[in-house]
């Protein structure tokens, strides 16, 4: 069996993301009362949803380790930064500036 460090596939990292989201959800709903099936508290549904996400994440992690999958593609951090700067600096009013930033993103994406 190959090491986990070698496995850089989409399924493994998707599973890690789901487990992380479920863990954060479980931490946040700690203070809520879960209740019982007949008398459900405010934390009953979020707790169940977090458990389902956790289970799905574990299944994806196991699948990513055992079966493998497609490798993770290249991540273009500059595109994310330009898009966030566009939204923060221009806001929703600058249609022409949004168009210019969209053209810049498309141009950067084609060249890389």
Secondary structure by P-SEA (a helix, b strand, c coil): cccccccccaaaaaaaaaaaaaaaaaaaacccccccccccccaaaaaaaaaaaaaaaaaaaaaaaaccccccccccaaaaaaaaaaaaacccccaaaaaaaaaaaaaaaaac
